[in-house]
């Protein structure tokens, strides 16, 4: 049972509108420090999906209190998804990202 395979399968299903798959990606993206590698992987996957829910998850993960690597990946994802400038500007003053 490889988490990478589950995340990639969830991404494919999410692109077809499967909400349980989206929830799996959300749960992985919200992982704690012990799951940081998978959280970052989920964030990078969500960055590739053009869906408002994916953007919402990226915004949630980019907030303070989440693992630094996942936060930075979420900010990157918001940038490539062309998030509104008012979403991005506060990160310029964020010492963690």
Buried (B, 14 or more C-beta within 10 A) or exposed (E): EEBEEBBEEBBEBBBEEBEEBBBBBBBBBBBEEEBBBBBBBBBBBBBEBEBEBBBEBBBEBBEEEBBEBBBBBBBBBBBEBEBEEEBBEEBEEEEEB
